[in-house]
Amino acid sequence: MKQIEKIAAAENFSAVNVGKLDELGDYLLELGPEVKIPGKVFGGGAVGATGGEFSFQIFRPGTETGFLHTHKKHEELYFFFKGKGEFQVDGQIFPVSEGSVVRVAPDGKRSVRNNGEEPLIMLCVQYRGDTFTTEDAADGNILDTPVKW
């Protein structure tokens, strides 16, 4: 089974590489003896994320999530990088393709499927919903320190 590669780390950062997106199928997420998800890898733990989680997933043509799911507190953003498919939230089905972004509230019953002819590749970012404020949007600080490469 494929493993995430650690690139670098120090006090204020960590960096990893999940590999080529077309090779995500080499990962296998095991959530228990009955639930094994091919082509999915979580990365939040690998980078030491403290405010959210993320996962990459590849769906081969004709494959799907296989189940609906919700969350107790977490909202999710789904970013689609390649392929095309369909997304379902609360019974409403709509197309997704390269460049699509979908936000789903915690209570949304969601699922994804690839009904295209090439792999469907996505990134899912999970974070606690209903917490971001206008003050958070201005949280960044531009520093006077010059960038040196």
N, C-alpha and C positions, 0 to 999 in steps of 0.2 A: 504494500500500500504506500502511496506517495505521501511525503511529509513536507510541511512548510519549511523553507530554508530561512534561517536567521541571517540577516545581512550585517547589521550593526546595532549597537545599543550603548547608551550612556545614561546619565542621570535624568535628562529631560526628553529622551526619545528612544524609540526602538523601531527597527525596520525589518521587514520580512519580504520574501518573495514566494508566491504560490505557484509560480511557473507560468508557462504559456497557457493562455486561456483555452486554446483548443485541446489542451491536454488535461483539463479539469476532470475528465472521465476517469483518470487514474486514481482519484480520491474515492474513498468509501466512508460515509458517515454512518456509524453504528449507534443508534439510539436505544438499542436493546436487542434481544435475540429475535424479536419479531419485526423490528423496524430497521432496515438497512437502506440507506439512500446513496446510490451510486452518483458520482460526479458532484458531490457537495462537500465544501470544507469551510468550517468556521475559523476566523482569524483573530478575533478579539483577544483571546487568551494569549496567543502567540506574540502580540504586540503589547500586551499589558493594558489594554483599554480599560478605563474605569467609568466611562459614562455611556457605553453602548457596546454593541456587538455587530459584526459583519460576517457575511458569508458569500462565497462565490458558488455558482452552480451552473452546470451545463445539462441541458436536456437534449438528448438525441432525438431525431425525428420520430414522431409517434409516441413519445414518452410524456409523462405528466407527473405532477406532485403525487397524485394518488390518494390524497385526502384533503379535506378542508381543515383549516385551523384558525384559531383566534389567539389573542394574548390577553393577559390580565391587565397589564399597564403599558405595554410597549407598542408604539407606533412603528411602522416599517416603511422604508423607501426602497423601491425596486428600480434598479437602473438596468436597461437592456442594451448590451453591447453588440450583439450579433444575432442574426436569424429573425424568425417571426413566429408568433404563436398567439395564444389567447390567455387572458387573465380573467378570473372570475372573482367578484366580490359581492356577497349577499345575493347570489343568483344572477347578477348582471354580468354578462360576458361581453368582452370587448377585445379588439386586436391590440397586440404589442409587437414592436419590432425595434431594430437598432435605433437608438436615440429616445425610446419611450422611457418615461419615468412615472411610476405609480406610487401614490401614498395611500396607506391603508391604516385607519384608526384601529385601536386595540380590539374593539368588538367586531370588526369586519371579518366575515367568514370568507377566507381567501384560498385560491388555488391557481396553479399555472399549468399550461400544457403547450407542447410544441406540435403544431399542426402544419409546420412547414417542411421543407426538404433539406435543410441544413441545420446544424446544431444551433440551439437557442441558448445564449450565454447571458447570465445576469449576475448582478451584485445586489445583495440585500443588506441594508443598513437598519439596525434595530436600536431604538432608544426609547427612553421613558417619554410617553406622550403628554401633551398639554403642559409642558414646562418651559418652553422657549418664550421669552418676552422681548419687547422692543429694546429693552436695555441690553439683552444678550446680543442683539444684532450689532451693537456698537462696542462689543467687548474687545476688539482687536486694538493693538497699539503699534503704530508705525515707529520704528526706532531710528535714531540719528546715526547709528553705527553703520558704516559702509559695508557692503557685501564683499567678501574676499573669497575667491575661488582658488 
